[in-house]
Amino acid sequence: MHLSFATDFVPLLMLDDMSDFRDRAKRYHQAIHDILIKEWDPIGVGDVPEAQDEYDSYVPGVYKHLIHRSPERDLFEYLWQIETEHMGLHGNRGHTEKITRRLMSLIGELEGGNI
């Protein structure tokens, strides 16, 4: 007898939940990516077609902050550290605060107000 984990052990409702989770994560990741490359863009590569993945390594960290409902200050510190320490830039505190607020607004936009 051959058993398949996906069909024999995982209730269909759970599979639907997993699919919903993946879809939700994809929506968040795409929205975060778009904000980082089009609005944050601390090194100015947003218009360079070859550099559209420049900030993709930061998407999971931002996503984690949003999904865990971290305080806005924590997300700001994450971005600020990337700008000033990792990238070695002087940073633009006001702009980074604006981007932090924009990223935080994704929760309401993508969750449809169901926070």
N, C-alpha and C positions, 0 to 999 in steps of 0.2 A: 504494500500500500504506500503510495506516494502522498506526502503531505506538503502543502504549500503554505508557508507562513502567511503570505498576503491574503489567501482566501480561506484558510482553515482556522487561523488563530486570531486574526484581526477582524473584528466586526466591521461591517460595511460603514457604519456610522463613523468609526474611527478613521477609516480610509478617507471619507469625506472631510473630516476634520484636518487630516494631514494635507490634503489637497488645498483646503482653505488656507492653512498655515503657509504653504509654499506660495500660493497666489498672493497672499498678504505680504510676505517677505519680498517677493519680486516687485510688487508695487512700491514698497518702501525703498528698496535698493535703487530702482530706476529714478524715483523722485529725489532721493539723496544725491545720486550721481549727477542729475541735471542741475541741482542747486550748487553743488561743489564746482562743477566745470563752468557753468554759465554765470553764477552770481558771486561765489567766493573767490575762486581763481587767483590766489595770491601771487602766482608767478606769471600770470598773463598769457596762458596758452589756450584759452577757451576757443579762440578762432582758428587754431591750428588743427586741421583734420587728423593729422598723425598723432596728436596728443590728447585725443578724446578720452583716453583711459588713464590719464596722468594722475588723477586723484582716486582711482578705484580702490586702491589699497586702504583708503581711509573710510570707505563706505561701511564696512562691517562694524567699525568702532562707533560711528555715528548711529547706526541702526541699533546697536546694543544700548546706547544711551537712551534712545527714543523708546524702544520696546520695554525697557526696564523703568521708564518714567523717571530717569535721573533728573536731578534739579538742573535748571537752565545753566547755572553757574558751572556745573561739572562738564556739560557739553562745551561751554565756552572755553574752559581750561584745556579740554582735549584739543580743540581747534587751535587755540593760542599756542600750545606746546608744539603742535605740528608746524605752525608758521614760524615761530621764533627760535625753537630749538632744533627741530628736525630739518627744516628748510634753511635755517640760519638768517631769516629775514628780520627786519625791524618790527614788522607787523603793523596793522592798522586796527587798533583796539575798537574803535567805533564801528568800523565795517564788520569786524568779526562778531561783535555783539549783535549787529543787525542780522547777520547770517545765522547766528545761533537762534535768534527769535524766529527767523524764517523756517529753520529746520524744526524747531519745536512746534510750529504751526502745522506741520505735516500730520501730527497725531490727530488733531481734529479733522483735517481734510481727508485723511485716508481711513479714519475710523468712523467717519460720518457722525461725529459727535458722541459716539459710544466709547467713552474713555473709562 
